[in-house]
Amino acid sequence: MAKKNVVSQTNYRCRDCRHAYDYHEKNLKGEYFMCKCPFQKRSMFLNRDVCDRFEKKR
């Protein structure tokens, strides 16, 4: 039986997901803190915990 790789919820954030795109909204330091996701209606925080559709960037 094949084992499914389980992603630990604490190690990854939205910024590590391959679905995150269009980074916008810079903070005072000039770092982006929001992104868009095709599975969400609204923009997401890059530091948000991962969702069930998370796929790690290559």
PyMOL commands that set and color helices and strands:
alter all, ss='L'
color gray80, all
select helices_A, chain A and resi 14-16
alter helices_A, ss='H'
color red, helices_A
select strands_A, chain A and resi 21-26+32-36+44-45
alter strands_A, ss='S'
color yellow, strands_A
deselect
rebuild
show_as cartoon
